[in-house]
């Protein structure tokens, strides 16, 4: 086994939702390996993640995934300086699998255990690749999160705003399901939106009372539902549901222009809402940079629109690091390793764990 001149090596373990992931990261930024076992095919038939099924799949996959990550990195457990694990937020059953497995490895090998907040991990998916000027506004946007943070420095965060109902990625998936597309719907909507007119359907979002940096997407989802009922597109929707899985070309062929315009308008509204509030947050804290992380950060329309901002520099992760992965968990753990912030064997999975 080739080891070379090792700097601190951290094994990251991530199991907060429906991906079982392990990665070995050297010196906090060099990814030696990154393995992700997806449960997408298992949950697709249900149109969303089924928590009990997710937990069972994590139990089945976690051993082989960790072994594969170590093999790809060409190291063994004895070469690790620490093991990092997502302790929350997420599905408690899924989290328990990763936390318990990490604790067992650390106990057996007598190496430090580092607890990482899943949201902080997403922020580090960007910091892992980019030197970002602080303070920075951070938008963590996915199927489970739509949060705005002030990043004062690495490891120091202050929450600025959050969704009051649906997360942005959740809104994408619910709209896609309503219109008869497959799961997850976000990537499908993103691709098909490029064929529609983003200004064909005018959506109005409610003004936020109290914190104007908060988000709300439930009204937008309701507006899409009302649009479908006014036009009675049930036959069209049922036809798409029969496709189950399809290529972009097949989805497009099964989607009339009016619905493509709806998708484009929906995406345009979500993107403008996300970026407008992120820019407002940056202005509020005097930041010149903004981090965008989480699964929705891979959205092509969002990246394209962010690049048009001249007054604010947006930083995105590589698409391979946008969705849940363990490299971001190991990267987020490195500053804690340097400061010797270790967890005890009484570490618990915390479904509602907050950052800052």
Secondary structure, DSSP 8 states (H G I E B T S, - for coil): ----S---EEEEEE-SSSEEEEEEEETTTEEEEEEEEE-HHHHHTTTS--HHHHHHHHHHHHHHHHHHHHHHHT--GGG-SEEEEEEESS-HHHHHHHHHHHHHHHHHHT-EEEEEEHHHHHHHHHHTT----SSEEEEEESSS-EEEEEEEETTEEEEEEEBSS--HHHHHHHHHHHTT--SS-HHHHHHHHTTS-TTSS-------SS-TT-B--HHHHHHHHHHHHHHT-HHHHHHHHHH-S--HHHHHHTS-HHHHHHHHHHHHHHHHHHHHHHHHHHHHHT-SEEEEESGGGG-HHHHHHHTT-SSSEEEE--HHHHSS-SHHHHHHHHHHHHTT--B-TT----TT----
